[in-house]
Amino acid sequence: MSANVETMFFIRYAPWHGLGVRVESALNSQEALEASGLNWQVVQKPIMTSGYEPINGYKANVRETDNKVLGVVTDRYKVVQNSEAFAFTDALLGEGVKYETAGSLQDGKKIWILAKLPDKYIIEGEQIDPYLVFSSSHDGNGAIKVAMTPVRVVCQNTLNIALSTAKRMWSTVHVGDLAHKMDEAHNTLLLAEKYMGRLGTEFANLRRVKLSDSKVMEYIEMLLPMDDNPTSTHKKNVERIREDLKMRYFDAPDLKSLGKNGYRFINAVSDFATHAKPLRETANYRENVFAKTIEGNPLIDKAYEMVLSAA
């Protein structure tokens, strides 16, 4: 099993090395809570020294089912239970919401759930489905994050580009009035439609940016730079991943009809960022790719900035 994934479920096709419980269709929140192995509570317990002296100001977050210590936190830290995460997304998305994957990472220290939003968008003639990702942690080292990520259906590429004109993510720390903060998240994510609308406008603009083959090659070299004095191994590796990205731009059947433009280039980079194997394939690289559906992918954002500069 991967070093990071503890428990999870998935629909039909396994995302991470075939891990998790396979289900045939999306689940409601209670079914997803069970299938993902997230049906456990976190309790806070006092911390003591080896001499049984209490350590004031700190507590341990402990998983109730096995007494596993997930993290040490301050007294101000508020636990968001896994069931509350599902209840929040139920309330956010409305009755009938279905979950496509959920699970825990790092022995329960971090959890995520992913739900498909009910709306579908046709942008530049293609179906783009918006998804909501909720992530949280129980170790005191991560914020509560809620993000929307658009997925190009034909090839399952994420297109979560950072737009200055519309937000796609909300986050908060585990302190203060969490109920009020959740209301704030709800209000922020009601702007998801605005993000998708702006995304459609940006894609239309990108399609009008014509790119010559030489400009695409230049961009690829800038995106995937080589050291000034590369070793033979480094040179070979960089050339390999550059060829991979070139193939995705010039030869991918689903992109050939788009013309030679910025939109096609962004889609090729997205395909590469979403599916290509890294130079150093660690046990957890797929989990790291998934994490970028929340944080955003720097490679896609850099490609977007490049194309904008050519507009």
Backbone bond lengths (Angstrom), bond angles and torsions (degrees), N, CA, C in turn:
res aa  C-N    CA-C-N  psi(-1)  N-CA   C-N-CA  omega(-1)  CA-C   N-CA-C  phi
1 M - - - 1.462 - - 1.521 109.52 -
2 S 1.334 115.85 146.96 1.462 120.90 177.91 1.520 110.59 -57.45
3 A 1.328 115.35 149.08 1.465 119.93 -178.74 1.518 112.40 -64.20
4 N 1.333 117.71 -24.61 1.459 120.16 -174.41 1.519 113.66 -97.03
5 V 1.321 118.31 -43.35 1.464 120.69 -174.30 1.518 110.63 -75.33
6 E 1.325 116.18 124.91 1.464 120.90 176.99 1.521 109.87 -97.02
7 T 1.334 117.95 -61.01 1.463 122.56 176.42 1.521 108.46 -139.19
8 M 1.321 116.75 153.34 1.458 120.72 176.46 1.522 109.33 -171.55
9 F 1.341 116.10 165.46 1.461 120.55 167.11 1.518 107.75 -129.52
10 F 1.321 116.09 162.69 1.456 121.13 179.28 1.524 108.53 -148.59
11 I 1.336 115.46 161.76 1.459 121.30 179.16 1.527 110.10 -98.00
12 R 1.289 116.36 117.43 1.472 124.47 170.42 1.518 114.51 63.61
13 Y 1.329 118.82 -58.81 1.463 121.03 -174.25 1.526 110.14 -114.22
14 A 1.328 115.98 124.73 1.466 120.51 -175.88 1.520 111.04 -72.03
15 P 1.343 117.73 126.96 1.460 119.45 -179.86 1.522 114.53 -81.70
16 W 1.337 118.20 -35.33 1.460 120.46 -173.75 1.529 110.68 -117.28
17 H 1.308 117.52 94.38 1.464 122.75 174.02 1.532 113.11 51.64
18 G 1.335 118.17 29.07 1.457 120.55 179.45 1.506 114.36 73.07
19 L 1.327 118.51 18.58 1.455 120.92 -178.28 1.518 111.50 -81.37
20 G 1.312 116.43 155.38 1.447 120.79 172.23 1.505 114.60 99.82
21 V 1.319 114.91 179.28 1.461 123.08 -179.55 1.526 108.59 -95.27
22 R 1.309 117.57 125.04 1.461 122.02 -177.72 1.526 109.92 -85.86
23 V 1.339 116.54 132.95 1.454 121.40 174.95 1.520 108.36 -127.52
24 E 1.323 116.52 158.96 1.465 120.47 -173.09 1.522 113.25 -88.06
25 S 1.312 117.48 -24.59 1.465 119.37 -178.15 1.521 109.05 -147.37
26 A 1.334 115.46 164.34 1.457 120.53 -178.33 1.528 110.77 -61.51
27 L 1.329 116.10 149.90 1.458 122.47 -172.72 1.525 111.47 -111.09
28 N 1.351 115.44 156.07 1.457 117.98 170.72 1.529 108.44 -79.03
29 S 1.331 116.89 177.76 1.459 119.62 -170.71 1.526 112.96 -63.99
30 Q 1.320 118.59 -41.39 1.455 120.10 -178.62 1.525 110.71 -67.75
31 E 1.331 116.95 -41.74 1.468 120.60 177.14 1.524 110.67 -63.34
32 A 1.338 116.73 -41.53 1.460 121.37 -178.66 1.523 111.14 -67.08
33 L 1.333 116.65 -37.36 1.456 120.96 178.52 1.530 110.36 -60.53
34 E 1.316 115.91 -41.01 1.466 121.04 179.93 1.523 110.74 -73.04
35 A 1.334 117.67 -49.91 1.465 121.70 -173.99 1.517 112.30 -64.57
36 S 1.331 116.98 -31.53 1.458 120.84 -178.05 1.520 113.18 -82.29
37 G 1.333 116.89 -7.94 1.458 120.06 -176.75 1.512 113.43 74.62
38 L 1.341 116.66 20.78 1.471 120.93 -178.50 1.531 112.41 -98.36
39 N 1.315 117.31 13.38 1.467 120.97 -177.28 1.528 110.70 -83.98
40 W 1.321 115.31 60.10 1.455 121.66 176.27 1.527 110.07 -140.67
41 Q 1.334 114.88 159.52 1.459 122.12 -177.15 1.534 110.26 -108.50
42 V 1.324 115.12 154.16 1.463 121.51 173.14 1.527 107.78 -108.44
43 V 1.320 116.74 128.27 1.458 121.39 176.67 1.534 108.32 -116.00
44 Q 1.315 116.43 151.74 1.461 120.88 179.43 1.524 109.77 -104.70
45 K 1.330 114.97 129.55 1.457 120.42 -177.52 1.528 109.90 -124.62
46 P 1.334 116.96 149.74 1.476 120.17 179.10 1.527 110.92 -66.15
47 I 1.335 115.08 154.44 1.464 121.70 178.89 1.520 108.75 -110.33
48 M 1.325 115.53 140.90 1.469 120.21 179.80 1.521 110.14 -130.18
49 T 1.313 115.82 156.72 1.459 121.18 173.70 1.527 108.58 -74.90
50 S 1.330 115.29 174.89 1.467 118.78 177.93 1.517 111.69 -63.48
51 G 1.338 116.03 -19.54 1.470 120.25 177.08 1.512 112.52 -94.35
52 Y 1.343 116.37 15.33 1.468 123.89 177.43 1.531 113.07 65.21
53 E 1.332 116.32 27.58 1.450 120.61 173.19 1.529 108.72 -89.59
54 P 1.326 118.76 129.07 1.471 119.73 -179.02 1.536 111.39 -65.87
55 I 1.330 116.48 141.78 1.462 122.66 175.38 1.517 106.88 -99.28
56 N 1.299 116.06 103.25 1.461 121.31 -175.16 1.531 111.33 -69.89
57 G 1.330 114.65 144.91 1.462 119.99 175.66 1.515 114.64 90.46
58 Y 1.339 117.47 -5.20 1.461 120.10 -177.78 1.529 110.40 -134.52
59 K 1.321 114.10 152.05 1.464 121.42 176.16 1.526 109.25 -139.11
60 A 1.308 114.83 164.40 1.462 120.68 175.82 1.521 108.89 -106.09
61 N 1.317 116.47 131.49 1.464 121.39 170.71 1.529 107.78 -84.10
62 V 1.314 115.95 118.28 1.465 121.23 -172.46 1.523 109.30 -122.54
63 R 1.345 116.18 132.78 1.465 119.82 174.87 1.524 108.46 -75.77
64 E 1.320 115.37 125.73 1.464 120.82 -171.28 1.520 112.56 -67.12
65 T 1.322 118.40 -31.91 1.465 121.06 -173.83 1.520 113.39 -70.17
66 D 1.346 117.51 -32.11 1.467 119.43 -176.72 1.531 113.85 -133.85
67 N 1.341 115.98 7.77 1.467 121.77 -179.77 1.531 113.43 59.34
68 K 1.315 116.55 26.28 1.456 120.86 177.78 1.527 109.34 -76.92
69 V 1.328 116.59 129.48 1.461 121.24 176.75 1.529 108.43 -78.56
70 L 1.324 116.53 118.60 1.460 121.74 -178.02 1.517 112.12 -92.41
71 G 1.327 117.44 -23.53 1.454 120.27 179.13 1.506 111.46 175.10
72 V 1.324 115.47 162.57 1.467 122.74 175.60 1.525 107.42 -108.65
73 V 1.334 116.11 128.14 1.468 121.46 -173.51 1.519 109.74 -132.74
74 T 1.332 115.69 167.16 1.459 119.94 177.09 1.530 109.89 -80.36
75 D 1.322 115.30 169.22 1.466 120.99 178.48 1.527 112.14 -62.26
76 R 1.325 116.95 -22.82 1.471 120.71 -177.26 1.526 112.19 -78.66
77 Y 1.312 117.40 -15.76 1.467 121.65 -175.17 1.522 111.21 -66.69
78 K 1.322 116.76 129.83 1.465 122.02 177.89 1.539 109.17 -107.55
79 V 1.314 115.30 126.73 1.467 120.28 178.24 1.520 110.13 -76.26
80 V 1.328 116.35 133.27 1.459 121.60 168.17 1.524 106.30 -106.45
81 Q 1.328 116.12 108.38 1.458 120.41 -177.67 1.527 110.63 -66.54
82 N 1.330 115.46 153.55 1.466 119.77 179.37 1.519 111.53 -57.46
83 S 1.321 116.26 -39.74 1.472 119.77 179.20 1.522 111.06 -63.96
84 E 1.342 116.86 -33.13 1.460 120.56 177.95 1.524 111.11 -68.58
85 A 1.336 116.53 -33.58 1.469 120.20 177.11 1.520 110.30 -62.31
86 F 1.344 116.51 -43.86 1.461 120.27 177.54 1.525 111.01 -67.16
87 A 1.323 116.84 -40.73 1.470 120.13 179.29 1.526 110.42 -62.69
88 F 1.324 116.25 -37.63 1.459 120.56 178.87 1.517 110.86 -63.37
89 T 1.322 116.90 -47.65 1.462 118.80 -178.82 1.526 111.34 -70.36
90 D 1.325 117.13 -31.60 1.469 119.54 172.70 1.526 110.09 -58.26
91 A 1.337 115.59 -48.08 1.462 120.26 -178.43 1.521 110.97 -67.39
92 L 1.313 116.53 -36.27 1.460 121.12 -177.51 1.521 111.64 -68.38
93 L 1.322 116.28 -42.70 1.463 120.33 -172.60 1.520 113.49 -97.38
94 G 1.330 117.08 -13.82 1.454 118.62 176.05 1.512 113.91 95.62
95 E 1.306 115.66 171.63 1.468 122.47 -176.86 1.519 110.99 -61.43
96 G 1.328 115.31 137.89 1.455 119.85 176.06 1.510 114.78 92.48
97 V 1.350 118.11 3.66 1.457 119.94 -179.93 1.524 110.19 -62.34
98 K 1.328 116.54 141.81 1.458 122.53 -179.75 1.526 110.05 -120.40
99 Y 1.329 115.39 144.26 1.459 121.84 -177.59 1.524 110.32 -106.84
100 E 1.340 115.79 136.60 1.460 120.47 -175.48 1.523 113.15 -103.38
101 T 1.320 117.87 -23.98 1.459 120.59 172.32 1.524 108.54 -161.53
102 A 1.317 115.68 154.34 1.459 121.95 176.59 1.521 106.94 -164.51
103 G 1.324 115.77 157.94 1.455 117.83 178.88 1.502 113.13 174.93
104 S 1.328 115.14 -174.29 1.461 120.95 179.58 1.519 109.48 -125.61
105 L 1.318 114.79 148.35 1.455 123.12 179.47 1.518 109.58 -119.99
106 Q 1.326 115.11 158.45 1.466 121.68 173.20 1.528 112.18 52.37
107 D 1.319 115.28 51.39 1.466 121.70 176.64 1.516 113.61 58.95
108 G 1.341 116.37 34.62 1.457 120.97 176.22 1.512 114.76 93.85
109 K 1.324 117.68 -0.84 1.466 119.61 -178.43 1.523 111.89 -69.84
110 K 1.321 116.66 -30.66 1.465 120.93 -179.71 1.521 109.06 -129.96
111 I 1.338 116.11 145.81 1.464 120.37 178.83 1.529 109.14 -134.28
112 W 1.336 115.83 155.78 1.464 119.51 175.14 1.526 109.10 -145.71
113 I 1.325 115.49 154.58 1.459 121.66 170.88 1.527 107.78 -138.86
114 L 1.307 115.97 146.05 1.459 121.06 -178.58 1.519 109.30 -131.38
115 A 1.338 115.58 126.82 1.462 121.84 -178.75 1.523 109.57 -126.49
116 K 1.297 115.68 144.95 1.458 120.86 177.91 1.523 109.07 -88.17
117 L 1.332 116.24 127.19 1.461 120.51 177.51 1.522 109.89 -71.37
118 P 1.322 117.99 149.81 1.478 120.16 -173.88 1.527 113.95 -69.07
119 D 1.324 118.42 -26.09 1.467 120.31 -176.40 1.514 111.82 -79.14
120 K 1.321 115.51 148.82 1.459 122.57 172.51 1.520 107.31 -120.72
121 Y 1.320 115.87 146.94 1.457 120.78 -178.72 1.530 109.70 -125.89
122 I 1.310 115.75 137.20 1.451 121.13 172.06 1.519 106.43 -104.76
123 I 1.319 115.97 110.67 1.463 122.19 -177.92 1.521 108.49 -121.04
124 E 1.313 115.70 124.73 1.465 121.03 -178.07 1.533 111.10 51.84
125 G 1.344 115.01 39.61 1.460 120.88 175.88 1.513 115.33 79.23
126 E 1.335 118.12 5.94 1.462 121.00 -177.68 1.523 110.69 -124.25
127 Q 1.334 115.60 149.81 1.456 119.62 178.93 1.522 110.29 -81.36
128 I 1.322 116.09 125.00 1.466 123.17 175.81 1.519 107.41 -118.49
129 D 1.316 117.29 118.85 1.464 121.97 -179.59 1.531 110.20 -100.79
130 P 1.335 117.28 128.75 1.465 119.74 176.99 1.529 111.38 -87.33
131 Y 1.322 115.56 138.44 1.457 122.66 177.24 1.527 109.71 -121.05
132 L 1.312 116.09 151.06 1.455 121.79 174.75 1.520 108.53 -109.26
133 V 1.329 116.08 129.13 1.466 121.42 177.67 1.526 108.59 -116.76
134 F 1.324 116.17 126.81 1.468 122.45 175.81 1.524 107.04 -112.83
135 S 1.327 117.26 127.03 1.465 119.82 175.43 1.516 109.29 -131.98
136 S 1.308 114.73 147.89 1.454 120.59 179.62 1.524 108.10 -151.69
137 S 1.314 116.06 171.94 1.464 120.02 179.07 1.516 109.04 -136.93
138 H 1.323 114.24 155.92 1.464 120.70 177.19 1.531 111.85 -115.26
139 D 1.342 117.06 6.94 1.462 120.02 -176.25 1.524 113.36 -102.55
140 G 1.336 116.86 -0.16 1.456 120.28 179.47 1.510 114.51 84.55
141 N 1.341 117.97 1.66 1.470 120.87 -175.04 1.520 114.20 -106.37
142 G 1.317 118.12 1.99 1.455 119.36 -177.19 1.510 111.85 -140.28
143 A 1.320 115.48 154.48 1.457 121.36 179.26 1.524 110.31 -87.20
144 I 1.320 115.81 167.69 1.462 122.26 167.47 1.522 106.43 -80.07
145 K 1.318 117.00 127.06 1.458 120.36 -177.79 1.523 110.08 -130.77
146 V 1.310 114.68 136.63 1.455 121.40 176.18 1.518 106.49 -129.40
147 A 1.324 116.75 124.93 1.459 119.88 -176.31 1.513 110.39 -139.21
148 M 1.323 115.58 150.87 1.446 121.31 171.68 1.520 108.14 -103.49
149 T 1.318 117.20 134.64 1.456 120.36 177.21 1.518 109.57 -129.56
150 P 1.333 118.19 124.91 1.458 121.35 177.80 1.527 110.30 -82.90
151 V 1.313 116.50 140.67 1.457 121.82 -179.24 1.525 109.87 -124.45
152 R 1.316 116.27 125.51 1.468 121.95 175.68 1.526 107.67 -74.48
153 V 1.313 116.35 111.53 1.458 122.29 -166.14 1.526 112.61 -62.00
154 V 1.316 118.08 -40.09 1.458 121.16 -171.74 1.525 112.53 -59.67
155 C 1.337 117.47 -29.42 1.462 118.90 -177.85 1.530 112.66 -134.57
156 Q 1.340 117.49 9.18 1.465 122.36 177.47 1.528 112.64 56.97
157 N 1.324 116.26 40.71 1.460 121.49 175.66 1.523 110.13 -94.90
158 T 1.320 116.50 137.05 1.467 119.80 175.67 1.522 109.57 -82.63
159 L 1.327 116.03 139.19 1.463 122.07 -178.04 1.528 110.29 -126.58
160 N 1.327 115.83 43.39 1.466 120.65 -176.32 1.528 110.70 -83.35
161 I 1.315 115.47 72.66 1.462 121.83 -178.73 1.531 109.93 -77.35
162 A 1.336 116.00 139.70 1.461 120.85 177.15 1.524 109.32 -74.79
163 L 1.337 116.12 114.58 1.468 121.43 179.73 1.521 109.07 -108.07
164 S 1.324 116.70 134.40 1.464 120.47 179.08 1.521 111.56 -72.56
165 T 1.336 116.38 -17.41 1.465 120.60 -173.81 1.528 113.96 -100.19
166 A 1.323 117.86 -4.79 1.466 119.58 -178.38 1.522 110.02 -155.92
167 K 1.351 115.90 137.67 1.457 121.26 -178.69 1.524 111.14 -90.41
168 R 1.327 115.46 148.91 1.460 120.39 175.49 1.523 112.22 -126.40
169 M 1.355 117.82 -2.47 1.460 120.03 -177.48 1.527 111.10 -139.50
170 W 1.329 114.95 145.05 1.465 122.53 174.14 1.521 106.89 -130.47
171 S 1.331 116.73 142.75 1.462 119.49 178.23 1.522 110.19 -146.86
172 T 1.327 115.88 157.82 1.462 121.74 176.15 1.517 108.66 -155.80
173 V 1.316 116.76 157.51 1.461 121.39 177.59 1.531 109.12 -85.64
174 H 1.340 115.34 167.13 1.470 121.79 -175.64 1.526 112.07 -85.27
175 V 1.314 117.90 45.81 1.464 120.20 176.90 1.523 108.75 -137.50
176 G 1.336 116.14 164.34 1.455 119.92 177.77 1.514 112.46 83.53
177 D 1.334 114.83 -161.13 1.457 122.31 -177.78 1.524 109.31 -83.95
178 L 1.344 115.50 93.46 1.457 119.25 -175.11 1.525 112.30 -68.43
179 A 1.325 117.12 -32.06 1.468 119.23 179.26 1.523 109.95 -62.10
180 H 1.333 116.66 -43.33 1.462 120.86 178.03 1.526 110.30 -64.74
181 K 1.336 116.46 -40.15 1.456 120.08 -179.27 1.528 111.29 -65.85
182 M 1.314 116.96 -35.09 1.455 120.19 177.94 1.526 110.25 -65.99
183 D 1.337 116.93 -36.72 1.465 119.88 174.69 1.523 110.02 -61.88
184 E 1.325 116.27 -38.90 1.466 121.31 178.17 1.527 110.06 -63.30
185 A 1.337 116.35 -41.88 1.465 120.24 178.12 1.519 110.48 -61.61
186 H 1.328 115.77 -41.49 1.456 120.30 179.16 1.524 110.57 -59.47
187 N 1.317 116.35 -45.61 1.454 120.18 -179.93 1.533 111.48 -64.82
188 T 1.337 116.50 -38.52 1.456 120.13 179.46 1.523 111.18 -65.34
189 L 1.331 116.24 -44.01 1.455 119.22 -175.20 1.524 112.85 -77.74
190 L 1.312 117.32 -10.30 1.458 118.89 170.50 1.529 110.42 -66.40
191 L 1.339 115.15 -14.40 1.461 120.11 178.15 1.528 112.06 -85.46
192 A 1.324 117.61 7.04 1.463 120.61 179.86 1.523 111.65 -56.71
193 E 1.334 116.05 -37.79 1.456 119.02 179.51 1.526 110.87 -63.62
194 K 1.337 115.87 -34.82 1.462 119.43 177.10 1.521 110.16 -64.29
195 Y 1.340 116.17 -41.51 1.469 119.57 179.13 1.523 110.61 -61.73
196 M 1.332 116.66 -45.76 1.465 119.24 -179.17 1.522 110.77 -64.43
197 G 1.323 116.89 -36.80 1.456 119.77 177.53 1.519 111.80 -64.15
198 R 1.345 116.41 -43.69 1.461 120.56 178.09 1.522 110.59 -66.86
199 L 1.337 116.48 -35.97 1.460 120.07 178.69 1.520 110.35 -62.37
200 G 1.338 116.22 -41.76 1.464 119.86 177.32 1.516 111.86 -61.25
201 T 1.331 116.56 -41.00 1.460 120.65 178.14 1.527 110.98 -63.73
202 E 1.336 116.39 -42.85 1.464 120.38 -179.71 1.522 111.60 -65.67
203 F 1.336 116.98 -39.49 1.462 119.32 179.10 1.523 110.81 -64.47
204 A 1.327 116.54 -39.01 1.467 119.97 177.30 1.528 110.10 -63.15
205 N 1.338 116.43 -40.61 1.459 120.21 177.49 1.526 111.55 -64.53
206 L 1.344 116.43 -41.96 1.457 120.73 -179.67 1.532 111.06 -63.68
207 R 1.308 115.85 -33.92 1.460 118.97 -179.38 1.526 111.37 -67.89
208 R 1.319 116.88 -24.12 1.465 120.45 179.31 1.533 112.51 -83.66
209 V 1.347 116.52 -9.58 1.466 119.90 178.29 1.528 108.38 -86.76
210 K 1.320 117.64 102.71 1.453 121.61 -178.57 1.528 110.08 -77.89
211 L 1.323 116.03 136.78 1.455 121.36 -178.79 1.530 110.29 -123.51
212 S 1.307 115.57 127.70 1.461 119.88 173.94 1.520 109.13 -75.38
213 D 1.324 116.69 160.39 1.463 120.10 178.38 1.528 110.88 -60.20
214 S 1.330 116.93 -38.08 1.464 119.70 -179.80 1.519 111.35 -66.65
215 K 1.325 117.76 -35.36 1.469 121.00 177.58 1.533 110.30 -67.56
216 V 1.322 116.81 -39.68 1.465 119.95 177.34 1.521 110.39 -62.03
217 M 1.330 116.98 -43.53 1.465 120.80 178.57 1.536 110.59 -61.61
218 E 1.326 116.02 -40.13 1.462 120.79 178.03 1.518 110.64 -62.59
219 Y 1.328 116.76 -44.70 1.460 120.89 179.45 1.527 111.49 -62.74
220 I 1.315 116.64 -40.45 1.468 120.27 -179.85 1.521 110.55 -62.90
221 E 1.316 116.44 -41.53 1.463 120.03 178.27 1.521 111.56 -66.25
222 M 1.321 117.07 -33.79 1.469 120.63 177.51 1.526 111.01 -71.88
223 L 1.323 116.44 -38.72 1.467 120.53 179.96 1.522 111.91 -69.69
224 L 1.331 116.31 -36.04 1.461 122.19 -176.05 1.523 108.36 -121.44
225 P 1.331 117.27 73.00 1.465 120.60 -172.49 1.521 113.02 -72.03
226 M 1.328 114.20 156.67 1.457 121.93 176.98 1.528 108.82 -110.94
227 D 1.314 117.23 147.67 1.459 121.21 178.06 1.525 110.36 -60.32
228 D 1.334 115.82 154.60 1.468 120.16 179.37 1.526 112.10 -61.93
229 N 1.313 115.92 -39.89 1.466 120.38 178.33 1.527 108.28 -124.66
230 P 1.330 116.57 74.13 1.468 119.77 -172.44 1.521 112.95 -72.13
231 T 1.316 114.83 145.24 1.457 119.49 168.93 1.523 107.71 -72.79
232 S 1.293 116.80 165.09 1.468 120.02 -179.46 1.528 110.75 -62.54
233 T 1.334 116.01 -35.25 1.471 119.35 179.53 1.519 110.86 -68.55
234 H 1.334 115.80 -45.29 1.472 119.55 179.07 1.527 110.54 -61.62
235 K 1.318 116.45 -44.56 1.465 120.43 -179.73 1.528 110.68 -60.40
236 K 1.317 116.10 -43.95 1.466 120.93 179.62 1.528 110.78 -63.12
237 N 1.338 117.33 -42.54 1.460 120.95 -178.67 1.525 111.96 -65.93
238 V 1.341 116.66 -44.73 1.461 120.07 -179.35 1.520 110.56 -65.71
239 E 1.328 116.51 -40.90 1.469 119.83 177.85 1.525 110.62 -61.53
240 R 1.333 116.00 -36.19 1.469 119.80 180.00 1.524 111.74 -65.29
241 I 1.332 116.44 -46.79 1.466 117.39 -177.85 1.527 111.43 -73.63
242 R 1.328 117.75 -28.89 1.463 119.54 173.93 1.525 110.49 -64.19
243 E 1.337 116.15 -42.49 1.469 119.94 177.88 1.520 111.01 -62.48
244 D 1.314 115.82 -37.07 1.462 120.75 178.13 1.528 109.90 -60.50
245 L 1.340 117.33 -48.31 1.455 120.74 -179.80 1.527 111.53 -66.78
246 K 1.324 117.74 -38.90 1.472 120.85 176.39 1.524 110.46 -58.76
247 M 1.322 116.46 -44.76 1.461 120.90 179.69 1.518 110.90 -60.41
248 R 1.322 116.67 -40.47 1.463 119.87 -179.19 1.525 111.59 -67.37
249 Y 1.326 117.89 -31.88 1.466 120.46 177.92 1.529 111.52 -80.22
250 F 1.329 117.66 -50.12 1.461 120.79 -170.79 1.529 113.82 -83.89
251 D 1.344 117.66 -28.70 1.468 119.65 -169.38 1.523 115.80 -116.27
252 A 1.334 119.11 -12.26 1.466 119.66 -176.94 1.521 110.38 -62.35
253 P 1.338 118.86 122.21 1.472 121.66 -176.17 1.520 113.50 -58.11
254 D 1.340 117.37 -34.83 1.473 119.92 -176.24 1.525 112.41 -77.24
255 L 1.339 118.36 -7.68 1.464 120.79 -179.91 1.524 113.54 -107.04
256 K 1.323 117.16 -15.33 1.462 119.56 -174.04 1.520 112.93 -62.01
257 S 1.313 116.85 -29.28 1.467 119.71 -177.95 1.529 112.88 -79.61
258 L 1.327 117.30 -6.80 1.464 120.68 -175.16 1.525 113.51 -82.89
259 G 1.335 116.62 -12.71 1.455 119.19 -174.67 1.520 110.52 84.18
260 K 1.335 115.80 172.97 1.466 120.25 -178.49 1.523 108.51 -96.77
261 N 1.325 114.85 94.93 1.457 120.00 -173.31 1.526 111.14 -153.24
262 G 1.318 114.93 178.78 1.457 120.90 -176.83 1.517 113.59 -62.76
263 Y 1.325 117.56 -35.93 1.466 120.37 179.95 1.519 110.67 -63.81
264 R 1.324 116.10 -42.72 1.462 120.06 178.06 1.531 110.08 -63.15
265 F 1.322 117.23 -40.60 1.458 120.46 -179.06 1.533 110.96 -65.14
266 I 1.328 117.22 -43.31 1.463 120.45 178.55 1.525 110.67 -61.46
267 N 1.318 117.24 -40.64 1.462 120.35 178.52 1.523 111.75 -65.47
268 A 1.336 117.37 -38.54 1.458 120.62 178.03 1.527 110.52 -65.05
269 V 1.332 116.43 -43.23 1.466 120.36 178.44 1.523 110.20 -65.01
270 S 1.329 117.12 -39.85 1.458 120.94 177.78 1.524 111.22 -62.43
271 D 1.331 116.55 -42.52 1.460 121.22 177.61 1.530 110.08 -61.23
272 F 1.315 116.03 -44.15 1.467 121.37 178.82 1.528 110.58 -63.36
273 A 1.335 116.74 -47.82 1.465 121.04 -177.64 1.520 112.17 -65.66
274 T 1.339 116.54 -32.50 1.461 120.78 -176.44 1.521 111.97 -81.71
275 H 1.348 117.61 -36.09 1.465 120.09 -167.88 1.524 116.35 -119.88
276 A 1.345 119.29 -20.73 1.461 119.86 -175.80 1.528 111.58 -71.31
277 K 1.314 116.66 145.47 1.452 120.78 175.78 1.530 109.48 -79.22
278 P 1.328 117.27 143.55 1.467 119.72 -179.69 1.520 111.38 -74.79
279 L 1.345 115.86 168.24 1.462 120.11 177.12 1.521 110.95 -60.80
280 R 1.324 115.64 -41.55 1.466 120.51 176.84 1.521 107.52 -112.13
281 E 1.299 115.56 105.90 1.468 120.99 -174.08 1.524 110.04 -86.28
282 T 1.326 116.17 93.71 1.461 120.38 177.64 1.526 109.74 -79.66
283 A 1.316 115.46 167.50 1.466 120.21 -179.23 1.518 111.84 -64.06
284 N 1.338 117.01 -22.95 1.459 120.71 -172.14 1.527 113.43 -111.45
285 Y 1.328 117.95 15.15 1.457 117.29 -173.04 1.523 112.35 -65.89
286 R 1.324 118.29 -32.23 1.463 119.55 179.03 1.530 110.91 -67.58
287 E 1.327 117.04 -37.42 1.458 119.72 175.75 1.524 110.89 -63.63
288 N 1.341 116.31 -36.69 1.459 120.21 178.27 1.520 111.33 -66.32
289 V 1.331 117.28 -37.37 1.465 121.20 175.90 1.522 109.84 -63.15
290 F 1.340 116.58 -43.02 1.460 119.97 179.28 1.523 110.98 -62.58
291 A 1.350 116.39 -39.27 1.461 120.16 -179.60 1.520 111.27 -58.53
292 K 1.323 116.57 -30.27 1.462 120.01 -178.45 1.528 112.44 -73.76
293 T 1.331 117.80 -10.66 1.458 118.55 172.09 1.523 110.04 -68.49
294 I 1.330 116.51 -21.72 1.458 120.93 177.79 1.530 110.11 -94.06
295 E 1.321 115.92 -54.79 1.460 120.72 -173.92 1.530 112.37 -73.39
296 G 1.318 117.21 -25.73 1.455 121.15 -171.69 1.514 109.88 100.10
297 N 1.324 116.56 153.19 1.462 121.00 -176.95 1.526 109.62 -105.66
298 P 1.332 118.33 114.73 1.472 121.00 -177.14 1.524 113.38 -58.88
299 L 1.330 117.23 -32.36 1.467 119.83 -178.48 1.529 110.74 -66.87
300 I 1.328 116.44 -42.68 1.465 120.35 178.82 1.527 110.28 -66.60
301 D 1.329 116.48 -41.83 1.464 120.01 179.27 1.531 111.35 -63.97
302 K 1.331 117.05 -38.79 1.463 120.32 178.77 1.528 110.55 -65.68
303 A 1.336 116.72 -41.76 1.459 120.36 177.82 1.524 110.76 -62.47
304 Y 1.306 116.35 -39.84 1.464 121.94 178.23 1.529 110.94 -61.30
305 E 1.332 115.84 -44.34 1.465 119.99 178.42 1.520 111.40 -63.58
306 M 1.323 117.09 -37.51 1.472 121.24 178.82 1.530 110.79 -61.76
307 V 1.320 114.76 -46.39 1.459 118.71 -177.57 1.537 110.17 -67.22
308 L 1.329 116.45 -39.01 1.462 119.43 178.06 1.531 111.02 -60.24
309 S 1.326 116.29 -37.02 1.462 119.94 -179.19 1.527 111.62 -67.20
310 A 1.338 116.37 -22.61 1.459 120.43 179.84 1.527 112.06 -89.62
311 A 1.342 116.45 -9.68 1.473 119.67 -176.65 1.516 111.66 -68.34
